[in-house]
């Protein structure tokens, strides 16, 4: 989901969408999923369940962005807002971290998430991708697809399509039994995702449809989804179309459905992503969107009897390394990494608490559907964690594994690494004053050290790829300089053609004063196993790990204040909470209560510019940027 900047302007003159010929009567109250096989179809210009009109009122939330212990609580909140369905993507990179190795356990147990939705009286709209966008790392693609630099992702290239088809087949083993025709809650299954904003290769779209069919997704209704002006690019003629648009724009629902009516006059009429919020970038502002305008657009659609899925009903958190980044095909050097929080200014906030928008939407849905929702569940208040310091440290420089040598730099993908950091080392004879270091990259954020002293920073967001090295005494004397270039993968782009080149680290060309620098040593730092670090009580500055404990009497949600930290990652009791960066707008990290325990809790952080004596605290409110 990320079409806002790329949708063509649609101007509608005298459409009269409120006229009776454009409206359809609201369906009667929908029955809850009962575990028996049913038939769900698009027919007669509408969705039907066992031949009777069925109107979907759904909201999107993503299972890996919610702690598994909270899945059911979030689903209960969906019912309490008046929703009869939930929508979720499936994230390929979470489930197949290495080729042929699958993980459907713990927070990746998407089948259990869907079963719990059914148990709470909710149907499901499934968006299996394999591309999902979603402001998620690499749009949901596993990074290993890029190990072969010739692979063209999101295309008919067999180097991409073969593993993608294999993945969909494996997913079918988990989820095909949960389709409505098999007694499960899945009503709709999306083919690819907003492909019209990417290309118009209909053979590729047919291949995606066939992969779903071959995987057993034949007992639910397949559909495609695109921006209203991009339907021709991404749709298939015999499948219903959902349209995605920004609910914060006045009159957008009328304009968008007018476009759909011109292209698909026979319906069904389905707003597959109603953007009721927005996401944040590092260095930007926290999104605040218009509840009033969103409510007006939602009200208009429901009065027409149209189906809708609110994106997002509950955003949650892009824990660990899984935030995505934006770019633009028109401005390919643009790079805007997303923050850890996916609060999205949504009806249910990042920690699962109803916002004022929740109650506005709840009242509106009840009024327009005539269905009284269940009571809103109580939520335990967040807890305060008293300020504490981390007293043990481990310098990165003292905890480096054995390097890999090569004549030129290798990317993370070359080395089989997906996330984290990578360190490049080189020693070169340099002469003259203030030499210039230049490189292909970096991807995405680099700290450059010369003779173990910080020489500067290169930030892809700012278009930086060269650095003047400050010279010590005797600047005109040739000397061997020792270079350490520590590069962070800040999140792969998840939207547009730029995803095809999202290899991380630095490229093959690095020069000093225009002369190539051969002879490199690479040290992958995925930080997925930190058990071997050697901690001491000594103070540590620069790129360091710090660890300690903090006390909790009664576990509950809290928000760790990261305002004294610089840039890095943080873990509590082994759970990767995500990234922090002092440029904001986010200055807290959500710490779910189920990840805490009564008594002592372990905390570990890595900071690129650590210093002793910094303090953390658990707040009762998040600071996502005001």
C-alpha positions as CSV (number, residue, x, y, z in Angstrom):
1,X,0.0,0.0,0.0
2,X,1.7,3.2,-1.1
3,X,0.0,4.7,-4.1
4,X,-0.6,8.3,-2.7
5,X,2.3,9.9,-4.5
6,X,1.8,8.0,-7.7
7,X,-1.9,8.0,-8.5
8,X,-2.9,10.0,-11.5
9,X,-5.2,12.9,-10.8
10,X,-8.8,11.9,-11.6
11,X,-11.1,14.8,-12.4
12,X,-14.8,14.0,-12.5
13,X,-17.2,16.5,-13.9
14,X,-20.9,16.1,-13.2
15,X,-20.7,12.4,-12.3
16,X,-23.6,12.5,-9.9
17,X,-22.4,9.4,-8.0
18,X,-25.3,9.8,-5.5
19,X,-27.9,9.1,-8.2
20,X,-29.9,6.0,-7.7
21,X,-28.4,4.3,-10.8
22,X,-25.0,4.4,-9.0
23,X,-26.1,3.2,-5.6
24,X,-26.9,-0.3,-4.4
25,X,-29.0,-1.2,-1.3
26,X,-27.0,-2.2,1.7
27,X,-26.9,-5.9,2.3
28,X,-28.7,-7.4,5.3
29,X,-26.8,-8.2,8.4
30,X,-24.2,-10.8,7.5
31,X,-24.0,-14.1,9.2
32,X,-20.9,-14.8,11.2
33,X,-18.5,-17.6,10.0
34,X,-19.9,-20.9,11.3
35,X,-17.2,-23.4,10.2
36,X,-19.4,-24.9,7.5
37,X,-18.6,-24.7,3.7
38,X,-20.2,-21.8,2.0
39,X,-20.1,-20.2,-1.5
40,X,-18.8,-16.7,-1.8
41,X,-18.8,-15.0,-5.2
42,X,-18.9,-11.8,-7.2
43,X,-22.1,-12.0,-9.2
44,X,-24.9,-9.7,-10.2
45,X,-22.8,-6.6,-9.5
46,X,-22.2,-7.5,-5.9
47,X,-20.6,-10.0,-3.5
48,X,-22.8,-12.9,-2.4
49,X,-22.6,-15.5,0.3
50,X,-24.6,-18.6,-0.7
51,X,-26.4,-16.4,-3.3
52,X,-27.4,-13.6,-0.9
53,X,-26.0,-10.1,-1.0
54,X,-23.0,-9.7,1.3
55,X,-21.4,-6.4,2.1
56,X,-17.8,-6.5,3.6
57,X,-16.8,-4.0,6.3
58,X,-13.2,-4.9,7.0
59,X,-10.1,-3.5,8.6
60,X,-6.5,-4.4,7.9
61,X,-4.0,-5.6,10.5
62,X,-0.9,-7.7,10.1
63,X,0.0,-10.7,12.3
64,X,3.8,-10.1,12.5
65,X,3.2,-6.5,13.5
66,X,1.2,-7.7,16.6
67,X,2.6,-9.9,19.4
68,X,0.9,-13.3,19.1
69,X,-0.4,-13.0,22.7
70,X,-2.4,-9.9,21.5
71,X,-3.9,-11.3,18.3
72,X,-7.2,-12.2,19.9
73,X,-7.5,-8.8,21.8
74,X,-7.0,-6.9,18.5
75,X,-9.6,-9.1,16.8
76,X,-12.1,-8.4,19.5
77,X,-11.5,-4.7,19.0
78,X,-12.2,-5.2,15.3
79,X,-15.6,-6.7,16.1
80,X,-16.2,-3.9,18.7
81,X,-15.8,-1.3,16.0
82,X,-18.4,-3.0,13.9
83,X,-16.2,-4.8,11.4
84,X,-17.3,-8.2,10.0
85,X,-13.9,-9.1,8.5
86,X,-10.2,-8.4,8.8
87,X,-7.7,-8.1,6.0
88,X,-4.0,-9.3,6.2
89,X,-1.0,-9.6,3.9
90,X,1.2,-12.6,4.1
91,X,4.9,-11.8,4.4
92,X,7.1,-14.1,2.3
93,X,10.4,-12.9,3.9
94,X,9.1,-13.8,7.4
95,X,8.3,-17.4,6.3
96,X,11.1,-18.4,4.0
97,X,14.3,-16.7,5.5
98,X,16.5,-19.0,3.4
99,X,15.5,-20.8,0.2
100,X,13.4,-23.9,1.0
101,X,13.4,-23.3,4.8
102,X,9.9,-22.4,6.0
103,X,8.8,-21.0,9.3
104,X,5.1,-20.9,10.4
105,X,5.7,-21.0,14.1
106,X,5.1,-18.4,16.8
107,X,4.3,-15.0,15.4
108,X,4.5,-16.5,11.9
109,X,1.6,-18.9,12.5
110,X,-0.7,-17.1,10.0
111,X,-3.1,-20.0,9.9
112,X,-3.7,-19.7,13.7
113,X,-4.2,-15.9,13.2
114,X,-6.9,-16.7,10.7
115,X,-8.5,-19.3,12.8
116,X,-8.7,-16.9,15.7
117,X,-10.4,-14.4,13.5
118,X,-13.0,-16.9,12.6
119,X,-13.5,-17.8,16.3
120,X,-14.1,-14.1,17.0
121,X,-16.8,-13.9,14.3
122,X,-14.7,-12.3,11.6
123,X,-14.3,-13.2,7.9
124,X,-10.8,-12.8,6.3
125,X,-9.5,-11.1,3.2
126,X,-6.2,-12.7,2.3
127,X,-3.4,-10.9,0.4
128,X,-0.7,-13.5,-0.2
129,X,1.4,-11.4,-2.5
130,X,4.1,-12.6,-3.1
131,X,4.6,-8.8,-3.3
132,X,2.9,-6.9,-0.5
133,X,4.4,-3.4,-0.3
134,X,3.0,-2.6,3.2
135,X,5.9,-0.3,4.2
136,X,7.6,-3.6,4.9
137,X,11.2,-4.6,4.2
138,X,11.6,-5.2,0.4
139,X,7.8,-5.3,0.0
140,X,7.8,-8.7,1.7
141,X,10.3,-10.3,-0.7
142,X,13.1,-12.3,0.9
143,X,16.5,-10.7,0.4
144,X,18.1,-13.9,-0.9
145,X,16.3,-13.2,-4.2
146,X,18.9,-10.6,-4.9
147,X,21.9,-12.9,-4.3
148,X,22.0,-13.3,-8.1
149,X,22.2,-9.7,-9.3
150,X,20.7,-10.7,-12.6
151,X,17.4,-11.7,-11.0
152,X,14.5,-9.4,-12.0
153,X,12.0,-9.4,-9.1
154,X,8.3,-8.8,-9.8
155,X,8.6,-10.1,-13.3
156,X,8.3,-13.2,-15.4
157,X,12.0,-13.9,-15.0
158,X,12.2,-17.6,-14.0
159,X,14.9,-16.8,-11.5
160,X,12.1,-14.9,-9.6
161,X,8.9,-16.6,-10.7
162,X,10.0,-20.2,-9.9
163,X,10.8,-19.5,-6.2
164,X,7.7,-17.2,-6.0
165,X,5.5,-20.0,-7.3
166,X,7.1,-22.5,-5.0
167,X,6.4,-20.2,-2.1
168,X,2.7,-19.7,-3.0
169,X,2.3,-23.5,-3.3
170,X,3.8,-24.0,0.2
171,X,1.5,-21.3,1.6
172,X,-1.5,-23.1,0.1
173,X,-0.7,-26.0,2.4
174,X,-1.2,-23.7,5.4
175,X,-4.1,-21.6,4.2
176,X,-6.1,-23.2,1.4
177,X,-8.1,-25.3,3.9
178,X,-9.2,-22.1,5.6
179,X,-11.2,-20.8,2.5
180,X,-14.9,-20.2,2.8
181,X,-15.6,-23.2,0.6
182,X,-13.8,-25.4,3.0
183,X,-15.5,-24.1,6.1
184,X,-12.9,-21.4,6.9
185,X,-13.3,-17.6,7.0
186,X,-11.3,-16.6,3.9
187,X,-13.7,-14.9,1.5
188,X,-11.3,-13.1,-0.9
189,X,-7.8,-13.8,-2.1
190,X,-5.9,-11.1,-3.8
191,X,-3.8,-11.7,-6.9
192,X,-0.4,-9.9,-6.6
193,X,-0.8,-6.4,-5.1
194,X,-1.4,-3.0,-6.8
195,X,0.5,-4.3,-9.8
196,X,-1.0,-1.5,-12.0
197,X,1.2,1.1,-10.3
198,X,4.3,-1.0,-11.2
199,X,3.7,-2.4,-14.7
200,X,1.2,-3.8,-17.2
201,X,2.5,-7.3,-17.9
202,X,-0.8,-9.2,-18.0
203,X,1.0,-12.5,-18.7
204,X,2.8,-12.0,-15.3
205,X,-0.5,-11.3,-13.6
206,X,-1.9,-14.5,-15.2
207,X,1.1,-16.4,-13.8
208,X,0.3,-15.1,-10.4
209,X,-3.3,-16.1,-10.7
210,X,-2.3,-19.6,-11.9
211,X,0.1,-20.0,-9.0
212,X,-2.8,-19.4,-6.5
213,X,-5.1,-21.8,-8.3
214,X,-2.4,-24.5,-8.4
215,X,-1.9,-23.9,-4.7
216,X,-5.5,-24.7,-4.0
217,X,-7.0,-21.2,-3.7
218,X,-10.1,-22.1,-5.6
219,X,-12.7,-22.1,-2.8
220,X,-12.7,-18.3,-2.3
221,X,-13.1,-15.4,-4.7
222,X,-9.9,-14.1,-6.4
223,X,-9.6,-10.4,-7.1
224,X,-7.1,-7.7,-8.0
225,X,-6.6,-4.3,-6.4
226,X,-5.2,-1.0,-7.8
227,X,-5.6,2.7,-7.7
228,X,-8.7,3.8,-9.7
229,X,-6.7,5.2,-12.6
230,X,-4.4,2.2,-12.8
231,X,-7.1,-0.6,-13.1
232,X,-6.3,-1.3,-16.8
233,X,-2.7,-2.0,-16.0
234,X,-3.1,-4.4,-13.1
235,X,-6.5,-6.1,-13.5
236,X,-7.6,-9.4,-15.1
237,X,-10.8,-9.2,-17.1
238,X,-12.7,-12.0,-15.4
239,X,-11.8,-11.1,-11.8
240,X,-13.5,-8.4,-9.7
241,X,-11.5,-5.3,-9.0
242,X,-10.9,-3.5,-5.6
243,X,-9.8,0.1,-5.7
244,X,-7.4,1.8,-3.2
245,X,-7.5,5.5,-2.3
246,X,-6.8,8.1,0.3
247,X,-9.7,8.6,2.6
248,X,-8.2,11.9,3.9
249,X,-9.0,13.7,0.6
250,X,-12.5,15.3,0.5
251,X,-14.8,13.7,-2.0
252,X,-12.3,11.0,-2.9
253,X,-14.7,8.1,-2.5
254,X,-17.1,9.6,-5.0
255,X,-14.4,10.4,-7.5
256,X,-12.7,7.0,-7.2
257,X,-15.9,5.0,-7.6
258,X,-16.9,7.1,-10.6
259,X,-13.7,6.0,-12.2
260,X,-14.4,2.4,-11.3
261,X,-17.9,2.7,-12.7
262,X,-16.6,3.8,-16.0
263,X,-14.2,0.9,-16.3
264,X,-16.2,-1.8,-14.5
265,X,-19.9,-0.6,-14.6
266,X,-21.2,-4.0,-13.5
267,X,-19.3,-4.0,-10.2
268,X,-18.9,-5.3,-7.6
269,X,-18.0,-2.1,-5.8
270,X,-15.2,-2.6,-3.3
271,X,-12.8,-0.1,-1.7
272,X,-10.0,-2.6,-1.0
273,X,-7.8,-0.1,0.8
274,X,-9.4,2.9,2.4
275,X,-6.4,4.8,3.7
276,X,-7.5,6.1,7.1
277,X,-4.1,7.3,8.1
278,X,-0.5,7.4,6.9
279,X,3.0,6.3,7.9
280,X,6.2,8.1,9.0
281,X,9.8,8.4,7.7
282,X,12.9,9.0,9.7
283,X,13.6,12.7,9.7
284,X,10.0,13.6,8.8
285,X,6.9,14.4,10.8
286,X,4.5,12.1,12.5
287,X,1.3,11.7,10.4
288,X,-1.9,13.4,11.5
289,X,-4.8,12.8,9.2
290,X,-8.3,14.1,9.0
291,X,-10.8,11.9,10.9
292,X,-13.6,14.2,9.8
293,X,-12.8,13.8,6.1
294,X,-12.2,10.0,6.4
295,X,-15.6,9.6,8.2
296,X,-17.4,11.5,5.4
297,X,-15.9,9.3,2.7
298,X,-16.6,6.1,4.8
299,X,-20.2,7.3,5.4
300,X,-20.7,7.9,1.7
301,X,-19.5,4.4,0.8
302,X,-21.5,2.6,3.4
303,X,-24.7,4.5,2.4
304,X,-24.2,3.2,-1.2
305,X,-24.0,-0.3,0.2
306,X,-20.4,-0.7,-1.1
307,X,-17.8,-3.0,0.5
308,X,-14.7,-1.5,2.2
309,X,-11.5,-2.4,4.0
310,X,-10.0,0.2,6.2
311,X,-6.2,0.5,5.8
312,X,-5.1,0.3,8.6
313,X,-7.6,-0.5,11.3
314,X,-4.6,-1.3,13.5
315,X,-1.1,-0.7,12.2
316,X,1.1,-2.2,15.0
317,X,4.9,-2.2,14.9
318,X,7.5,-3.2,12.3
319,X,9.6,-5.0,14.9
320,X,13.3,-5.8,14.4
321,X,14.6,-4.9,11.0
322,X,11.4,-5.1,9.0
323,X,10.5,-1.5,8.2
324,X,10.5,-0.6,4.5
325,X,11.5,2.5,2.7
326,X,10.1,4.7,0.0
327,X,11.6,5.9,-3.3
328,X,10.2,7.2,-6.6
329,X,10.5,6.0,-10.1
330,X,10.5,9.6,-11.2
331,X,13.3,10.4,-8.6
332,X,15.2,7.2,-8.3
333,X,17.8,8.5,-5.9
334,X,15.1,9.3,-3.4
335,X,15.4,7.1,-0.2
336,X,13.0,7.5,2.7
337,X,13.3,4.8,5.3
338,X,10.2,4.2,7.5
339,X,10.3,4.4,11.3
340,X,9.8,1.3,13.5
341,X,6.2,2.3,14.6
342,X,3.4,1.5,12.2
343,X,0.9,3.4,14.3
344,X,-0.5,4.8,11.1
345,X,-2.7,7.3,12.8
346,X,-5.2,4.5,12.8
347,X,-8.4,3.7,14.7
348,X,-6.6,1.4,17.0
349,X,-3.2,2.8,18.0
350,X,0.2,1.0,17.9
351,X,-0.4,-0.6,21.3
352,X,-4.0,-1.7,20.5
353,X,-5.9,1.1,22.3
354,X,-8.9,2.7,20.7
355,X,-8.4,6.3,19.5
356,X,-11.0,9.0,19.0
357,X,-11.1,7.9,15.4
358,X,-12.2,4.4,16.5
359,X,-15.3,5.7,18.2
360,X,-16.2,8.0,15.3
361,X,-15.9,5.0,12.9
362,X,-17.8,2.7,15.3
363,X,-20.8,5.1,15.6
364,X,-20.8,5.6,11.8
365,X,-20.7,1.9,10.9
366,X,-23.4,1.1,13.4
367,X,-25.6,3.9,12.0
368,X,-25.1,2.9,8.4
369,X,-25.4,-0.8,8.8
370,X,-28.0,-0.9,11.5
371,X,-26.0,-3.4,13.5
372,X,-25.0,-2.8,17.1
373,X,-21.4,-3.9,17.7
374,X,-20.2,-5.7,20.8
375,X,-19.0,-3.6,23.7
376,X,-15.5,-2.1,23.5
377,X,-13.2,-4.3,25.6
378,X,-11.3,-2.8,28.5
379,X,-7.5,-2.5,28.0
380,X,-5.1,-2.5,30.9
381,X,-3.3,0.8,31.3
382,X,0.4,1.0,30.3
383,X,3.0,0.9,33.1
384,X,5.8,3.2,34.0
385,X,9.3,1.7,34.3
386,X,11.6,3.8,36.5
387,X,14.7,5.3,34.9
388,X,17.6,2.9,34.7
389,X,21.1,2.8,33.3
390,X,22.9,0.1,31.3
391,X,26.1,-0.7,33.2
392,X,27.9,-3.3,31.0
393,X,29.3,-2.6,27.6
394,X,31.0,-4.3,24.6
395,X,32.8,-2.4,21.9
396,X,32.0,-3.5,18.4
397,X,35.7,-3.3,17.6
398,X,36.5,-5.9,20.3
399,X,33.8,-8.4,19.1
400,X,34.3,-8.8,15.4
401,X,34.1,-12.2,13.7
402,X,36.6,-13.4,11.1
403,X,36.5,-11.3,7.9
404,X,35.9,-12.5,4.4
405,X,38.5,-11.3,1.8
406,X,37.9,-10.2,-1.7
407,X,39.5,-7.9,-4.3
408,X,36.4,-5.7,-4.4
409,X,33.6,-5.0,-1.9
410,X,30.8,-7.5,-1.7
411,X,27.2,-6.7,-0.8
412,X,25.2,-8.2,2.0
413,X,23.4,-10.4,-0.5
414,X,26.7,-11.6,-2.0
415,X,27.5,-12.9,1.5
416,X,24.1,-14.4,2.2
417,X,23.1,-11.7,4.7
418,X,19.7,-10.1,4.8
419,X,19.6,-7.5,7.6
420,X,21.7,-5.6,10.1
421,X,25.2,-4.1,9.4
422,X,28.2,-4.9,7.4
423,X,31.8,-3.7,8.0
424,X,34.2,-3.0,5.2
425,X,38.0,-2.8,6.0
426,X,40.8,-1.6,3.7
427,X,44.3,-0.1,4.1
428,X,45.5,2.1,1.4
429,X,48.5,4.4,0.8
430,X,47.2,7.9,0.6
431,X,49.0,11.1,-0.2
432,X,48.1,14.8,-0.3
433,X,45.9,16.9,1.9
434,X,42.3,16.2,2.6
435,X,41.8,13.1,0.3
436,X,38.3,12.3,-1.0
437,X,36.7,8.9,-0.4
438,X,34.0,8.1,-3.0
439,X,31.9,5.0,-3.4
440,X,29.0,3.4,-5.3
441,X,26.5,3.7,-2.5
442,X,26.3,3.4,0.4
443,X,23.1,1.4,1.0
444,X,22.1,2.9,3.3
445,X,23.9,4.6,6.2
446,X,27.7,4.5,6.7
447,X,30.0,5.6,9.4
448,X,33.5,6.0,8.0
449,X,36.5,5.5,10.4
450,X,40.1,6.3,9.4
451,X,42.8,4.9,11.7
452,X,40.0,4.1,14.2
453,X,38.8,7.7,14.4
454,X,35.4,8.7,13.0
455,X,36.0,10.7,9.8
456,X,32.3,11.3,8.8
457,X,29.0,9.9,7.8
458,X,27.4,9.0,4.5
459,X,23.6,9.0,4.4
460,X,21.7,7.7,1.4
461,X,18.7,9.8,2.4
462,X,20.8,12.9,1.8
463,X,22.3,11.6,-1.4
464,X,25.8,11.4,0.1
465,X,28.4,9.1,-1.6
466,X,31.7,10.9,-1.0
467,X,33.6,12.2,2.0
468,X,36.6,14.5,2.5
469,X,38.9,12.9,5.0
470,X,40.3,15.2,7.6
471,X,44.1,14.8,7.6
472,X,46.4,14.9,10.6
473,X,49.8,16.5,10.8
474,X,52.1,16.5,7.7
475,X,49.1,16.4,5.3
476,X,51.4,16.2,2.2
477,X,53.2,13.1,3.4
478,X,52.0,9.8,1.9
479,X,50.9,7.4,4.6
480,X,49.0,4.1,4.9
481,X,45.5,4.8,6.1
482,X,43.3,2.2,7.7
483,X,39.6,2.5,6.7
484,X,36.6,1.0,8.4
485,X,33.3,1.6,6.8
486,X,30.4,0.4,8.9
487,X,27.2,0.3,6.8
488,X,23.6,-0.2,8.1
489,X,20.8,-1.7,6.0
490,X,18.2,0.9,7.0
491,X,15.3,-1.0,5.2
492,X,14.9,-2.1,1.6
493,X,12.6,0.0,-0.6
494,X,9.2,-1.6,-0.8
495,X,7.6,0.3,-3.7
496,X,8.4,1.0,-7.3
497,X,11.0,-0.1,-9.8
498,X,13.8,0.7,-7.4
499,X,13.2,-2.5,-5.5
500,X,15.0,-4.4,-8.2
501,X,18.3,-3.0,-7.2
502,X,18.1,-3.0,-3.4
503,X,21.4,-4.8,-2.7
504,X,22.8,-3.5,0.6
505,X,26.3,-2.4,1.7
506,X,28.6,-0.6,-0.8
507,X,29.1,-1.3,-4.5
508,X,32.2,-2.6,-6.2
509,X,33.7,0.8,-6.9
510,X,35.4,2.6,-4.0
511,X,38.1,5.2,-4.6
512,X,40.5,7.5,-2.8
513,X,41.3,10.6,-4.8
514,X,39.8,8.9,-7.8
515,X,42.1,5.8,-7.5
516,X,40.4,2.4,-7.0
517,X,40.9,0.8,-3.6
518,X,41.5,-3.0,-4.0
519,X,41.9,-5.6,-1.3
520,X,38.8,-5.7,0.9
521,X,37.8,-7.5,4.1
522,X,34.1,-7.8,4.8
523,X,32.6,-8.7,8.2
524,X,28.8,-9.4,8.1
525,X,27.0,-8.3,11.3
526,X,23.4,-9.6,11.0
527,X,23.1,-9.3,14.8
528,X,20.7,-12.3,14.9
529,X,22.8,-14.1,17.6
530,X,24.5,-11.9,20.2
531,X,25.2,-14.5,22.8
532,X,28.9,-14.4,22.2
533,X,29.6,-10.8,23.0
534,X,32.2,-10.1,25.7
535,X,30.8,-7.5,28.1
536,X,32.8,-5.6,30.7
537,X,32.1,-2.8,33.3
538,X,34.3,-0.5,31.3
539,X,32.9,2.6,29.7
540,X,32.4,2.4,25.9
541,X,32.0,5.1,23.3
542,X,31.4,4.8,19.5
543,X,29.8,1.7,18.0
544,X,29.0,-0.3,21.2
545,X,26.6,-2.7,22.8
546,X,25.2,-1.9,26.2
547,X,23.2,-4.2,28.4
548,X,21.6,-4.3,31.8
549,X,18.4,-5.1,33.6
550,X,15.3,-3.3,34.8
551,X,12.7,-4.2,37.3
552,X,8.9,-4.7,36.7
553,X,6.4,-5.5,39.5
554,X,3.5,-6.3,37.2
555,X,4.1,-6.7,33.4
556,X,2.2,-4.4,31.1
557,X,2.7,-2.4,28.0
558,X,5.2,0.4,28.1
559,X,7.1,2.8,25.8
560,X,10.9,2.9,26.1
561,X,12.2,6.4,25.9
562,X,15.1,6.4,23.4
563,X,15.6,10.2,23.4
564,X,19.1,9.9,24.9
565,X,20.3,7.4,22.3
566,X,21.7,8.1,18.8
567,X,21.0,5.4,16.2
568,X,20.7,1.6,16.5
569,X,18.7,-1.3,17.6
570,X,17.2,-2.5,20.9
571,X,16.2,-5.9,22.4
572,X,14.3,-6.8,25.5
573,X,14.3,-10.4,26.8
574,X,15.5,-11.5,23.4
575,X,12.7,-9.7,21.5
576,X,13.9,-7.2,18.8
577,X,11.8,-4.1,19.4
578,X,13.2,-2.2,16.4
579,X,15.3,0.8,15.4
580,X,15.8,4.1,17.2
581,X,17.3,7.3,15.7
582,X,17.6,10.7,17.3
583,X,16.4,12.5,14.2
584,X,12.9,11.3,15.0
585,X,10.0,11.7,14.7
586,X,9.8,8.6,16.8
587,X,11.4,8.8,20.2
588,X,9.9,5.8,22.0
589,X,9.8,2.1,21.2
590,X,6.7,0.1,22.0
591,X,7.4,-2.7,24.5
592,X,4.4,-5.2,24.7
593,X,3.5,-6.4,28.1
594,X,3.6,-10.1,27.2
595,X,7.3,-9.7,26.4
596,X,8.0,-8.6,30.0
597,X,8.2,-10.7,33.2
598,X,7.7,-9.8,36.9
599,X,11.1,-9.1,38.4
600,X,14.3,-8.5,36.4
601,X,14.2,-8.0,32.6
602,X,17.1,-8.0,30.3
603,X,17.8,-5.2,27.9
604,X,20.5,-5.0,25.2
605,X,21.1,-2.2,22.7
606,X,23.5,-1.4,19.9
607,X,24.2,2.3,19.3
608,X,26.4,3.6,16.5
609,X,27.4,6.5,18.8
610,X,27.1,5.1,22.3
611,X,28.3,6.8,25.4
612,X,28.3,5.8,29.1
613,X,25.8,7.0,31.5
614,X,22.8,7.3,29.3
615,X,19.4,6.6,30.9
616,X,16.3,4.8,29.6
617,X,12.8,4.8,31.1
618,X,9.4,3.1,30.3
619,X,6.8,5.8,29.7
620,X,3.0,5.4,29.8
621,X,2.5,7.2,26.5
622,X,4.4,6.9,23.2
623,X,6.3,9.8,21.7
624,X,6.0,9.3,17.9
625,X,6.5,13.0,17.1
626,X,4.0,15.7,17.9
